[in-house]
Amino acid sequence: MLIKKLLTFEDVGLAQWGVLTEDETGVYSAIALEEAFFTPLPETLLDFIRQGNDGLLALSDALEQNEKTAAVAAKPLNTIRIMAPIPQVERNVFCIGKNYAEHIAEFDKTQKPDLPKYPLIFTKATTAVIGPEDAINSHTHVTSELDYEGELAVIIGKEGSDIPISEAMDYVYGFTILNDVTARDLQRNHGQWFHGKSLDTFCPMGPYLLMRDASPDTFDVTTKVNNEVRQDASTGEFIFTIPQLIQCLSQGTTLLPGDIIATGTPSGVGVGFNPPRYLHKGDTIEITISDIGTLKNIVK
């Protein structure tokens, strides 16, 4: 059977993972499926991703048995806490800057800004990762220019290096939503972007991992701040496509299962307004990506 969406969640203090129900109102716990059908399933979604097709076959078998027996009931989503799909990211998040022409124009006010010849690559620290509904720390003692960036994130499914463009999508396990929260003043002050992108809570992700085989060719990305649409674009507008990004990042560098690639943000970020419209305590950011869901966080 086609598995569409996976998630990591906390239930009664226990972090676990499972499969979103077809109507998206509940989750089938991997722990419960393992106990009911004696199907060996790992403890974390990251370990499950590492199992590749073997893991998917085992999970599909358990779900098919459950369709016949109804031995495992879905846990309602309103009774659990959804976490980032991979809460404990093991390597820095790979990030791409300036991957939409209109976003480049927000920073370069010349009539015809230059487009990059190569992807602009930076990373975010693993300690920045939080999940849906978790609070974004405004770090007011560090920054006064807090900004949002709604992005599609790619989750790598198998190890590879020097990956050709023609094979790149075979290395994609699925997709999720990422908010590349940024301290613009730190980004400007330090030249290198790492510090301004990596403060604690600056990498909200989730709510679900949409499997590659259940994904469309392109996604619509919409970001709202306090219910006002700020960003509205399609990944069809990418300067560098996902296969191009994977090919570039893997040149001489081994990509691993569970690696995350944030593909860049469209125009409409706070710094692009005149005057800039930065985030403040109490603001709500909702990033919706078609076919995946909505990632919601509040600034504290």
N, C-alpha and C positions, 0 to 999 in steps of 0.2 A: 504494500500500500504506500501511497505517496505521503511522506511526512512533510508537513508544510512549515510549522513554526515550533521552535524549541525555546525554553526559558529556564532561567535559574531563579529560585524563589526561597523564601524562608517561611517555614510553617512550624509554629510552636517552638521557635528558637533554633530549629534545625535547617541549615542551608542544604538545598537539594536541587534537582533539576527534573524537567519533565517535558511532556508534549502538550501543546495548546489544543484544546478541543476544536472541532470543526466550526462550532458556533462562537468560538472565542470567549466563552464565559467561564471556562474551567481548565484545569490542567491534570493530566494523568501523570502521577508521580513515578519516576523511574524506580524508586525504592519499592513502591507498591507493586509495580509490574514484575520486578525481579522476584519478589517474595511469592507472588501469586502463580507465576508460571516457570519458576526456577530458571529464568533467563539471566545469565550473568551480564550485568550492566554496571559501569563504573560509578564512582561516587560523585564525580563532577562532570559538568558539561565539557570542560576542556579535555579531560581524559577520554570522554566519548568521542569528541572530534578527532582525537589522535587515533582512534580505532578505525576510522575511515569507513569503507563499505561494510566491513565485518560488523561493526557496531550498528550500522543502519539496518542490516539484515536481521540482526538479533532483536532490535527494537520493533521492527515491522512485524516480526513473528509474534512477539508478545502482544502487540496491539491487535493483530488479527485474531488471536485467541481470545482477547478481551471482548472483541465485537461479538463473538459467539457465546461467551459465558457471562459477560457483564460482572466478572469477579472483582474488578477494580472500579470504584466510582471516582469520577472526576472531582477534584477539590475546587470549589467555587473561587474565582479570582478575588472576590471581595473578602475572602477569609485568609488570604496569604499576603506576603509582602514581596513584590517582584523586585529582583536585584538586577544588576548588570549581567548580561549573558555570561561573561567571563569576569567575575569580580576580582579574581587574583590574576591579573595579566602578568605574564612572566617576563616580557620584554617591553621596552618602550613602545608606545603606539607610533607607528609610522604615519606622518601627516604630509599632505600636499598643499602647498600654498599657490594662490593665483592660478586656479584651474577653471575659472569662468571669466570671460572677457569683460563682462560688465562689472564684476568685482574688482578687476584691475583698474578699471576706469574710476572707481570710487577713490582710489589712492593717487592715481595719476590723472590730473585734470587736463592734460594736453588733449588736443583735438583727436589724435589717433595714437593712443598709448601702445607701446611695444608689447607684443605677446611673447612669453618665454619660449626659447628654443628647446629647453629641457625642463622637466618637472622640478619645481622648487620643493626640496625635501627638508623636513625638520621632524622632531619627535616630541612627544609628551611623556612625562614620567608616569610610571605605573601607579604611583601613590595618588595620582590625581583622579583615578577612576571612582565613580559613584554610580548609583542606579537611579531608576525612575522614582520620582517623588522625594528623593534625597535632597537636602538643602545645599545650595551653592554658597560657600562662604565668601562674603564680599571682601574680606581681607582689607578693611578700610585703613589699617595702619601701614599697608604696603602699597596699595593702588587707589587711585581716584578715577580710573578710566576703565571700568569693568565692561566687557563687551561679550556678545554671543556670536556663534557661528554654527548654523545648522548644517549638518553634513551626512551624506551616506557613508557608512563604514563597511569595508570588505573584511570578511574573516577568512583567513587562509586555512585550507583543509589538509594539505599534505606538504611534506618537505620538498624543497627544490631550489636549485640555483641555475643561473643562466637560462632562464625559462624563455622560450620563443613566444612571440605574440600569438602565434597560431594555437599554442597549447595553454595559454595563460588561464583561461576560464576553467580548465580542468583542475586548477589548483584552488579555486574558490569554493569554500564550503557553504557560505551564505552571507547574509547582509544584516546590518542593524543600523540604528540611528545613533549619531554622536554629536554632542555639543562641544565644539572646540572653544571653550571659554578662554578669554584672553584679557590680560591686563595690558592695555595699549601703551600706557606710559612705560611699563617695564620693557615691553617689546621694542619701543623706540629707544629707550635709554641704553639698553644692552647691545643693540645691533643684532646679535644672535637672538632667536625667538624662544629658546628653550625655557628660560626662567619665567617669562611673561605668560607662557602657555601651560606651565606645570605646577602652579600652586595647588595645594590640596583642594579637592572637589572640582577642579577645572576640567574634568573629563566625564561628564554624565553620558551614560550609554544605555540603550535598551529601547523598548521593553522586551522585544523578542529578537530571536535569530531566525530570519526567513531563509529557508533552504534555497540553494542555487536553482535546483530544478523546479521550484515553485515560483521563481522570480520573473518579472517582466524584463524586456530588453532595456527599458529606461524607467527611471523613477521620477515622480514629482516631489519636490522638496518645498515645504512651506513652514516658515517660522513666524510665530505670533509672540508678541510681548504684551502682556495684560490684554489679551484678546485682539490686539491690533496686528494685522498682517504686516510684517517687515520684509520677509524674504519669500519669493515665490518663483521657482525656476524648475527646469528639468535637467536631469543628468545627461540628456541628449546634447546639452550645451557645453559639455566638458571640452576643454582644450586638449587634454590628454585622456584617452579612454582607459577603462580599467585594465584591459590587456596591455596597453602601453605602459601603464604604471607598474604592473607586476613585472613586465619584462625589464624595465629600468631598475626597479628596486632589487631585483634578483641578480643583476649583473655582478658577479663576484661576491655576492652576499647570499647566504642560505636563508631562505624563508622557511618558517617552521609552522606546524599546525597550531592554530590559535593566535597567530600573528594578526594584528589589526591594522588596516590601512584606512585612514580618514582621507576621503577623496577630494576635499576642498569645499569651500563655501561659496554660494552665489552672492550677488549684490544685495544690499539692504541691511548690512551690519550697522551697528550704532555709530561707529566712527565715520561712516560715509555720509551722514546727514550734516547739514549746516544750519545751526550748530550741531555738534555731535549729540547723540541720544544714548548715553551710557546707561547701564543697569544700576539700580539702587535697591536697598533693602526693601523686601516686600514684593518686588516684581516677580511675575510668573512668566516663564518661558516655555512655550509648547512647540516642539518641532514634530511635524507630521510628514511622514514619507509614505507615499502610496504603496499599498500591499504589505507594509510592515506594521505601522501603527503610529502612536504618538508618544514622544518622550517629553515628560513634564517635570519641571523643577522650579523651585522658588528660591530667590536670593534671600539670604539671612544676614 
